[in-house]
Amino acid sequence: MKISIHPLFLAVGLISAVFGGFPIFIICALTALMHECGHIFCAERLGFECTKISLMPYGAAAVCDIEGISPSDEIKLALAGPAVNFFMCVGVAGLWWFVPQTYAYTDLLFYSNSAMLLLNLLPAYPLDGGRVAKCILTKFLKPKIAEISIRIVNLAVVGGLVALYFTVAHNITVLFVGAFLLCSAITKSPPVQKINFALRKKKRGREIRYVILGENATYKDALRFVDSSRYLVLQIYDNEKFLDEITEDELYEKLQNCNLYDKLL
């Protein structure tokens, strides 16, 4: 997994160090990384690939190839990040309950995870809440109408953040978030790219891993068992009857012309 660092991310860290806010900067960066690790873990479990994490001045973002993902799986993927922040908040709050003295050392961790959780649950794309909203809208509306609808929701959330800044929370961060969502609302979404499994490097001397699957197993089911340290061999059975055997190379080759949700046989 590659980690790319934007120059402005380093600049923000340097400014934080100069003005005494470096501990807050580090905790917020680690919170963002844990959030993205939740997405990456879920993507791997669903059979998709994440190539890198980008650290930017406004947070972190996992770069994943999710072409062909179903709306239900995308909802799971979107909620995986906030779930990490939620359980971190619960864990820290539990620690306070049993060991109150730790509050002074863990309060920033709790508040950074709380902020990350609440921010990403906003129904504005490309935040996680917006991705969930978009998936739900596509189930009831045509893709074009759903796209327009989510952009309108983005603009409404931006208006709410601006109102929040001028009425209650006089924090410049609120305006930065609003500007980010405004750009997302007026920018065309980039096209997704299909994972090229054929380009994956083969390691020599790997142990062979045999996995038995049923006749209704899909490519997504098979990819859950891919392990870089072992060579995968799938054996397909119909109850007790052997149907076919698919090697890892054959699986990757078939995936170039199939959808993740297609059956192996």
HUZI-V822744 format. One line per field, one symbol per residue. phi: phi as a letter, one per 30 degrees, with the letter a starting at -180 (. if undefined). Layout:
phi = ???
This chain:
phi = .dbccdedddddddddddcicdedddddddddddedddddddddddjccccacccbdckbbdcbcbdiddeddddddddddeddddddddddddddddbeddedcbdddddddddddddddddbdcdddddddddddddcbdeddddddddddedddeddddddddcbcdcddddddddddddddccdddddcddcdddddccdidddccbcbddcdcddddddcdbdcbddbcccbchccdcabbddddddddddbbcecdddc
